[in-house]
Amino acid sequence: MVLLRLVLAAALLSAGTVAAASPVRLIFDTDIGNDVDDALALAMIHALESRGEAKLLAVTVSKDNKYAAPFVDVANTFYGRGGIPIGVVRNGKTPEDSPMIRVPAERRNPDGSYVYPHRLTDGARAPDAVAVLRRVLEKEDDGSVVIVMVGFSTNLARLLSADPDLVKRKVRLLSAMAGWFPVGEPEYNVKTDIPAARQVFRDWPSPIVFSGFEIGQAMLFPAASIEHDFAWVPNHPVAEAYRNYMPMPYDRPVWDLTAVLYAVRPDRNYFSLSAPGTVDVDEQGRTVFTAAPDGRRRYLILGEQQKARTLEALILLASQPR
């Protein structure tokens, strides 16, 4: 019996070592502050890293607001990873203020210290997103990096213009929350920067898998989870962001979370995939998918039988204690 226990313990240790040795090497490009699903998606990434399934290499911000990068720093520090590089867009889109990022980033204790410790207090002091992307990618093995893009294509279009060979060598997959498939209205992340979306969707050298508007819209993150599942700590920056985004209680679509889930767990049957093809963007920002056997673009499909299990995974990961 003792020998059996030792054998089982060794097997478990070996399995854990294998899992920890091969996490998905992840870059998160986000317009955090425009909607609260970005914050929940970032929380998911930290949970997946704690589980040995992902390694967050950098976060780049496509919202041009001074509090976006500080809130990312707040979240990263909260989860014990305050050293993760953060880059910001210059002359980007959506400079509007948002209490969901400003309030947690500015909130202080009676003694003047931050409720959520962080070092970056103004996005203007963060390095340029493209510079961060290039520096981080250069250090990674060829074909090893997955980028999750859950905002505008601005940063990635600029990266593609600056160093297309680097993208081709280092990135194996782009998981993008963008578009509306197979046919839908102009989607926010696309129509906000149409030229950048066109460039990325057309020229990006690695495969792109799109999680369209229809996927996140089909599942709602429940306010009850914010009130109960995040209560393992008195002050939680992601829960506070959720409460400051709109008056509670409200349930919100899980758009950005789905792109993270597919990027890290593509083979768990949370989603199905379309046939391969190409994706173009029209003048209004609608995405036009055309099937093609040699295409490198696909979009996620969510079946009715997949919804409950997929939503449960999103909730459990986003609310997981650190």
N, C-alpha and C positions, 0 to 999 in steps of 0.2 A: 504493500500500500504506500509506504514511504517512497519507494522507487517510482511508483506510478505518479505520485504527486510531483516528484522532481521532474519527471519527463513532461508532465502537463505544464508545469511552471516554465520549463525551458522552451516549450513550444509556444506558449503565450508571449514570452519575452522575445522570441525570434520573430513572431508575427508582428509584434509591436515595433520592432526594429525595422522590419521591411516596410511597414506602413509609414513610419516616421522618415525613412530614407527617401521616399518618393512622393512628397507632397506636390501638388500643382503649383508651379511658380507663377504667381499672379500679380498683375498690375491692374489697379482699379482706377478708371477714368470716369469722373462723376461731375454732374452739375449740382452738387449738394446744396440745398437751400431753396431750390425751386419746388420740391415736393419731398415728403417725408420718407418715401420709399428708399431713397438713397441712404438715409441714416440706418434704416433697418437692414439694407443690403450690406453696409459696412460692418454692422454688428454680426451678421451671418459670416462674413469672411473671417472675422476674429474667432468665432466659434469653430469654424472649419480648421483654422490654424491650430487652435488648442487641441483639436482632435487628431492632429497630424495629417490632415487631408490637403492642406493648402499652406503656402508660404507667401505672405503679402510683401512684395518687393518695394512697392511705391504706390502712392496715391497722387493722381494728378487731377486738377480741378478745372472744369470748363465754365463755371459760373464766375463772372468777374465782379465779385463782391468781397469786401475786406474781411468778412466774418466766415466765409466758406472754408478757407484753409485752417483758421483757428479752430473751427468746430471739428474738422478732421483730426487735428492735433489733440483736441479734447477727447474724442472717442478712442484714438490710438493709445493715448496715455492711460485712459480709464481701463483699457484692456491689457495694460502692461507692455505696450509696444510703442512707446513714445519716440523711439529713434527711427521709425519708418520715414523715408524721404517723402516730402510733400512738394509738389510743383504746382504753379498756378498759371492760368492763361493771362496773357497781356493783350489789352484792347479786345477783349472778348465780348460775349453776349450776356444779357440779363444782369445788369449791375444792381438791380433793385434789392432793397433790404428785405430780410426775412427774420421774424422773431424766432423761428425754429432753430436757427443757427446762432443768432445774436444773443438771445437770452441765456442759453447754457454757457456760451463762451465768455459772457461778461459777469455771470452770477458770482457773488462774493459772500463770504462768511462775515459775521460781525467784526472780526479782527482785520478785515480787508483782504484776506487771502482768497484765492479762487476756490469755489466749491469743487470745481473740476480742474485740477492742476493741468497746466499746459504751458509751453514755452512760446509758441507762435501766437502773437496777439493781433497781427495785422497781415492780411494776405500780401500786401505790398512788399513785405520783408521776406517772403518766400521766393525761392528761385523759379525761373521760368520753367514751365511744364515740359517743353521740348528738350531743354537741357537736362532735366531730371530723367526723362525717358531715355535719352541717348546714353547718359552715364550708366543708368541701371542696366539697360539692355547689353551694353558692351561687356559687362562682367558675367553675363549668363552664357550657358552653353548654347550652341546652335540648335534651333528647333525646340527650345525648352520652355518658352514663355507663353502664357495665355493672358490676353488682355481682355478685361471686362469693361466695356464702354456703356455707360448708362446715362449719358447726357448728349450734348452736341458733339459733332465730329471734329470740332475746331482743332483740338490738340493733336489728334491723330492725323488729320490732313496736313498740318504743319510738319509733323514728324515725317510723314511720307514724302513731302516736298524736300525736306532737309537731308534725309538719309534713307532713300528707298532700299538700298542694299542691306542696311542694318535691319530693317523690318523683315525683309525676305529671309535673312539668315537666322534671326533670333526668335521670331514669333511663329508659333505653330497653329494658333487659333485666335480669332477675335469673336467673342461672345457679346453681341450688341443688343441692348434694349432700344429698338428703333423700328419704325415702320408699322404697317398694318396689313396683314396678309390673310388670304390671297388678294383681296381687294378691299380697300377701305378709304377713309378720309385722310387728309394730311395729318401726320403725327407730329407732336410737339418737338421731339428731339431732332427730327428731320427738318421741319419747316423753319426752325429757328436759325439754322445755318445751312441752307440748301447747297451752296457751292461746296462746302466742306463735305457734306454727306455724299454728294455726287462723286467727288474725288475718291473718298474712302471706299464707297460701295463698288465703284468701277475698278479702281487700281490696286486695292489692297492685295498683296501677293499671297497671303495665306487664306485658308477657308474662313468664311464668316458664317456664323449661325445667328439668325435674328430671332429674338423674342419680341414678337409684335405687340402692339397695343391690345389686341384681342386676348392675348394670353394672360397678362396681368389683370385685365379688366374682369376676367372670368372668376377670379378668386379675391376675396377681401380679407385683409389682415384685421382681426377683430379688436375693437377697443378693450374688450374684456381681457385680452392677453396683456395689453399695456398696463392695465390696472392690477393684474394678479401675477402674471408670469415674470414681470420685471421687478417685482417687489422684494427680491432677494437682497437688495441693497437700498438704503434709504433714499439715496439720490442717484438716479441713473440718467446719463445725458441723452440717451436715445429715447427713453420714455418721456423725458422732459421736452425733447424736440417734437415728439409726436403731440404732446399736449399743447404746445405753442403753435403748431401749424394751423389747427382749426379748433374751435370750441369742442370740447369733449361732451358726450361720447360720439365717436364716428368710426366707421370701418372704412379702410382705404385699400384700393387696388394694390396688388403686390408686383407691379411692373418690374422694377429693377432687381428684386430678389430672385426672379426667375432666371435672369441672365447669369447671376452668380451660381445658382444651383446647377444649371446645365454645365457651366464652365468647369466646375469641380467634380460633379457627379454625372457625367454624360451617359453612363451606361446603367442607370438605376431604374429606367422605365418611368421616370417622372413625366416625360414627354415623348412624343414621336417626332420624326423628322420628315419634312417635305422631300420631294425629289430634288436633285441638284438643279441649279439654274443660275440666272443672273438677276441682279436687282438694279433697276434704274429709278431715278427720281424726276418727277415732272415739275413743271413751273410752280405748282401750288405746294409741293412737298409731299405728294403721294408717292408711295413706293410701288413700283411695277415689277412684279416677278415674272420671269420668262423661263420656263423649264428648258434645260439643255443638258445632255448627257455628260458633257465635259465641264459644266458649270461648277463654281466653287462657292456658291451661296445656297444656303438652305434656311428654312424657317421652322420654328417649333410648332408643333400641333399638340393640343391638349384635349385628350378624350374625356368623355364624361366619367369613365371608370378610373381615370387618373387624378381627378381633381381633389378628392378628399385626402388621399395619401400625400399628394404634392403639397397641398396647403399645410397639412400637419407638419411636414418636414420643414417648411419655411418658418412656421411659428416656433417650433422647437429650437431650431438653430438660431434664429434672431434673438430669442429670449434666454439662451443658454448662459448660465452663470460663468464668469471667467475662471 
